[in-house]
Amino acid sequence: MSDPHMHVPDLVLEPMVRNALLEDMGAYGDATTRAVIPSGTTWRAEMRAREAGRISGMAIAALAFRLVDPQLAVSVIIEDGQACEPGQSVMTIEGEAASILMGERVALNFAGRMSGIATMTAAFVAEATGTATRITCTRKTTPGLRIAEKLAVLHGGGFNHRYSLSDAVLIKDNHIAAAGGVRPVLQAVKASASHMMAVEIEVDTLDQLGEVLEEGGAHNVLLDNMDTPTLAEAVRLVDGRIKTEASGNMRLERIAEVAATGVDYISVGALTHSVRTLDLGLDFS
């Protein structure tokens, strides 16, 4: 399992969180809070889970509150990567009421969406229990939020695929078509790619897979939109020589049978592009 407690430095997260706060503040800040909350009013707030799930986004939510007001006292009760139950307090925030109100929505937006991703990921990971198959995300993320969403996948017990186009060579069907076939595209990569750069190639058929194995040059093969018997045959043909990744039509109810084929990875775009936000709320006292 991946490390659900992976920590990303505030330095990396801050631009994303700061942009979200600036978007929410508008040109003149919180007009409502300014009008109705007397200066010096202090509150204690609790972020609570309103349903069961896997928590993620606590570090980012805490950062949002601290960026609004460094004097706020933020305590995380349920750490990123841990489970929560309905009604459970996951974070407390104490200090200026106006500051808490200004940070509330951005903190909840991040924490709710990230916890939804972690919760869905944990469900997919559970379906692969007892196998060596790893569940991984894709680049199908919300623009501008990739850091947060891929971090949430880790908190759910999943793994990350490449972060960006520059991380690895991933030869898709369009690349193969443009290059003139599997062999020419692999020959081009072998001639030009850095020895430090991992290479993955997508195949749609067992015939293409055979060409990949004969030509060499790939570290991983992406088995795209294959039915389960074909995936099992592909794993048999590869015989451990390179890593295998199953992708396409990877619904939750299919994960157990796909994992049983012996594929090394199952990539699931839905972990980040079709997730439901986990219901979290802020209660004041």
ABEGO torsion letter per residue (X at the ends): XBBAABBBBAAAAAAAAAAAAAAAAEAAEBAAAAAABBBGBBBBBBBBBABBEBBBGAAAAAAAAAAABAABBBBBABBBGBBBBBGBBABBBBEBAAAAAAAAAAAAAAAAAAAAAAAAAAAAAAAABGBABBBBBBABBBBGAAAAAAAAAAAAGBBBBBABAAABBBBBAAAAAAAGEAAAAAAAAAAABBAABBBBBBBABAAAAAAAAAAEGBABBBBBGBBAAAAAAAAAAAGGABBBBBBEGBBAAAAAAAAAAGBABBBBAAAAAABBBBBBBBBBX
